[in-house]
Amino acid sequence: MDLTERDRAILDFESSWWAEAGPKEQLIRDRFELSATRYYQILNELLETDAAYEHNPLVIRRLRRLRDRRRRARHEGYQASDRASE
């Protein structure tokens, strides 16, 4: 899969959005004309592609780590709530 210009722009944005003024969600709307939900759907799809990794391996590894931590925390939270209800 080749990256589109928008895909590359999203990956580049993820490497530097905090240096810009304003909330991230507003920057996403202004720059990409996407809702934050749609932006993150696209970003999560990109995280699974080799082309995105080749374009910016540091950003992809960082975002995969964050995603995996969130998944693990959700999973552990579900397990704790299941045990509490027993």
C-alpha positions, 0 to 999 in steps of 0.5 A: 500500500502506498501512502497518499499525500493526506496519509503522509501529512497525518503522520507528519502532523503526529510528529509535531502537532504539540508545537502548534497553538490550539487544541489538537482536535481544532488543528485536525479540523482546520488542517484535514477537514476531518472530525477527530473521530475520522482522523483517529480511524485513519491514523489507526489504519495507518499504524498497521501499514508497512508504508507508514512505518517506512515513512516515519518509524519513530512516530509509528513505534510511539503511537503503537506503544501508546495504543497498546498501553491503552488496550492493556489498561482497558483490558485490565480494567475490564478484568478488575470490574469482572472480579469485583462483581463476583 
